[in-house]
Amino acid sequence: MKSIGLRFALWLCLGLIGVSGLIPTSVSGAEKPNIVLIISDDQAWTDYGFMGHDLIQTPHLDKLAEQSVLFRRGYVPTALCRPSLMTLATGQYAHWHGVTGNDPSPKYAERNSDLYKARRAQLISYIEKFDTLPELLGEQGYLSHQSGKWWEGKYSHGGFTHGMTRGFPEPGGRHGDDGLKIGREGLKPIRDFVGHAVEEEKPFFLWYAPFLPHTPHTPPERLFNKYKDKVTSPHVARYYAMCEWFDETCGELLGIIDENEVRDNTLVIYVTDNGWIQNPARGGYGPRSKQTPYEGGIRTPIMFNWPKTLKAADRPELVSSIDLVPTILAAAGARQPHGLPGLNLMSSLGSGEKIQRKRIFGEGFAHDIADIEKPEASLLYRWTIEGRWKLLLTYDGEVNRYQTTHPRSEKRPQLFDLIADPTETNNLAGQHPELVKRLAGHIQNWYPITERKTLTKYE
């Protein structure tokens, strides 16, 4: 290891010192951190102890949050798992990477027909247009392991050196197949991989995207019993128990890192793929939840933990999962592909300096993709958040059966003050027409559309 003095001199020469911290925007080979990306699956931003939930217990994530640079106002650009995960793999928005939904619409090709299979294969091929996160880390000597949710074919198709998912066209290959066993059936594949990487003296990247707390909500009986008498709905109790079960697996994962004595040089990042609000009457989700651009669909805590390198802090700024790829690449000293839309947050994470960005953006598409070559055909929403203000615009893209629990009942522009009204109950668009027009202009500049129409005018 380099001495502190040598490290300081190196960073000074490269011009990479934060104003009030010693965090480089990239690192040299001997200092490359291991990267652990924890991705919760279908969990509301409120459903953690550290986020203030009065019943759900998440002690392992609470501890991680306490030790991390925590952003409580984190977001994903798309509130559906496959496009959200594709963003984490490529660093691109869904309208650019092309995987806007989970599946091609069976309305235009019968499911399992040759045409339908060809469209599935074409969707999977879109990842080949990009340098993926595991590929870019691989250029720096990283070994990488995929577990949990993964839609884009076999794990190696995304650039992982190791993994669990067989993927389409293998029988049962869709959204993770064998990889979905992780967490629910223990973490042995991860334990074996980390041991191998440490033995090989290689930096490693873990993609931990377990099928948790995602349905089926089948928690251990001991956890269901813990919550069943605290709420009136067994469906809610099972979901709460799933959140704690997921937390337990995160504790086990971090324990594996500790056991291998590499925690100090491991960057752990936490994010959720999309939100979830449990329907108390049945096993599914409620309105303004998954697949919608409301806070219940897109908001998530995002945290960065790198012991002895990042000082714990509770940060107020807006961050997006679009920022994770450039930030991880910077931490690893890896190549940054041209045109990544997200921000490299490394300097700000280390120095505590305010992130220099005025607004974040996102979009929403139908679950089933009407036209796999034209994202606008399935466009339902575009949105932006600027400070306390959030503007949602609704579009006439094709809706399918998966939108029946939350149809586009509000067709007007929707403007919310998220600080005063975090549950988005009071639409202020009519009171601030100039603000609506200005924010709508920023949305159009970010993602220009030509074919879809808003359901009502905002001008």
Buried (B, 14 or more C-beta within 10 A) or exposed (E): EEEEEEBEEBBEEEEBBBEEBBBBBBBEEEBBBBBBBBBBBBBBBBBBBBBEBEBBBBBBBBBBBEBBBBBBBBBBBBBBBBBBBBBBBBBBBBBBBBBBBBBBBBEBBEEEEEEBBEBBEEBBEBBEEBBBBBBBBBEBBBBBBBBBBBBBBBBBBBBBBBBBBBBBEEEEBBBBBBBBBBBBEEBEBBBEBBEBBBEEEBBBBBBBBBBBBBBEBEBEEEBBEBBBEEBEBBBBBBBBBBBBBBBBBBBBBBBBBEEBEBBEBBBBBBBBBBBBBBBBEEEEBBEBBBBBBBBBBBBBBBBBBBBEBBBBEEBEBBBBBBBBBBBBBBBBBBEBBEEBBBBBBBBBBBBBEEBEBEBBBBBBBBBBBBBBEBBBBBBBBBBBBBEEBBBBBBBBBBBBEBBEBBEBEEEBBBBBBBEEBBEBEEBBBEEBEEBBEEBBEBBEEBBEBEEBEBBEEBE
